[in-house]
């Protein structure tokens, strides 16, 4: 009986295919900080990732499978930061007193998988350069994660992992007391 179950598991795991793209939907970050006064903030962003795919799955000696996003992660990160700063009381504008430049440097999940197990390491890095009154603040934010599981990794797990890293970056930026002190 065990052999039948093992064979069925192998067949089913071999049939699983990975999507060509992931759905990114970071959740609205929570913040306990708020603006002391309505400072106007101008926010721009760039994507400096060397790899534009989000997931690299290595399964044995064959070529890695690369999975992209269904939407632009840089734009999602910028939108999340913009929305979070607005909720904190900052006035977002095209010509702000404070200029913020967000750079997405890395967003990647590396998966090493075999027939019976998988290990995934995820990492995200973003830099925020803030300028106000001839002063400059440069902050680098990093988020990392690791997961292990049996059989082949599922697309829902990969989506959750990427979205978790985006959420970690947003939460770190929006809850950074040094950043808020510099802006005000």
N, C-alpha and C positions, 0 to 999 in steps of 0.2 A: 504494500500500500504506500509506503514511504517513497518508493521508486516512482510510482505513478504520479504522486503529488510533486515530486522533484522535477520530473519530466514536464508536467503541465506548467509549472512555474517557469521553467526554462523557455518553453514555447511561447507563453504569454509575454515574458519579458523581452523576448526577441522580436515580438510583433509591435512592441511599443515604439512609436516614432516621435521624434521631437518636433516642435513647431518650427517654422521658419522665422517667426518673430514672437516676441513677448509683449504682453500688454502691461504697460507701465501705468500705475495709478497710485502714487504715494498718498498717504492719508494726510489730513490737515494736522500740522504739528501743533502741539500744546505749548503754550508759553505763559510763564508767570511774570514776565517783564512787560513794562509799558513805557511809552514815551512820556517824559515829564512835560514837554510842550510839543506842538505840532511842527517838528522839523521837517523840511522838504528834502526828499531823498530821490536821487536819480540813480537808476540801476541798469547796468548793461551786463551782458554775459557773453562768454566765448567758450568754445569746446576745443581743448587742446589734447584730447585723448589720442594716443598713438594708435590704438585699436578702436575702431568704431563699432565693432560687434560687442554684445553684452555678455555672451556666454561662449566658452570654449570647452567642448566635451571631448575628452581624449578617451577612446575606447580601444585599448590594445595598441598595436603597432600601426594601425591605419591612420589616415589623415583625420585631423580634428574636425568635429562638426562645429560650425560657427552659427550662432543665433543672434539676430539683430532685434531691435526694438520696433514696435509698431508706431511709436511716436518718438520725438526728439527728447532725449533725457536732459540735455542742456536747457531746453525751453521749459520743461517741467520743473526743473530745479529753480530756474529764474522765477517762474510763475508762483511756485510755492513760497519762495523767499519774499517776493513782492506782496503776495496776499498776507503772509504772516506779519510783515512789517506794517502793512496797512491796519491790520487788526490790533497791533500794538499801539497805534495812534500816530504813526509817521505818515506824512503826506507824500505820496509817490507822485513824482512829476518828471517831465523831460528835462527840466532845468533846475535841479535841486541845489540847495545849499551844501548838501553832502553828496558826493559822487561815490558810488559803489561799483566796482568791477568784479564780477563773479567769473571765475575760470574753473570749468570742470576739467580736471586733470586725469582722472581715472575712474572707471566704473566697469568692473569685470567680475565674473564668476568663472573660476577655473574648476572644471569637474574632471575627476579621474574615476572612470567607472569600469567595472567588469560585469560579468553576467550576474554575479551574486551580491555586489555591493557597490556603493559609490561614496566618494568623498568630495566635497565642494568647499573651496575657499573663495570668499568674496571680499572685495575691497573697493572702496570709493574714496576719492580725494578731491577736494575743491579748495581753491584759494579765493579769499575775499580781500580786495585792496580798497580801502576807504580813504577818501581825501576830503579834508575840510580845512579852510583857512590856512593854507600852506603847511598843513600837517598831514601825515600819512600813517595809516595803520595797515599792516599786512598780517592776515591771519590764515593759517592753513588748518583745514579740518579733515580728519580721516575717520573712516568707519570700516570695521572689519568684522567678518563673520566666518563661521565654519559649521558645516553640517555633514553628518554621516548617515547613511541609510542602507537598507537592503535592496537588492535588485537594482534596476536602472532608475535614474532620477526622473521624476515627473515634471512636466512643464509648469504645473501649478506651484511646485516647490521652488523652481527657478525664478518664477515671477515674484513670489513672496520674498525670496532672498534679495533680488535686485531692488524691489520696492522698500524693503527694510533698510538697505544701505542708503537709499535716497532720503528716507525718513530720518535716519540717524544724522545725516549731514544737515538737513533742515533744522532739526531740533537743536543741534550743537550751535548753529549760527544764530537762531532766533533766541536762544537762552544764554548767550554769551554776555556776561556782565561787562567785560572789557570793551566789547563792541558797542554796547549801548552807552556806556560812559563816554566813549570817544565821540559818538554821534551827538550827544547832548552837551 
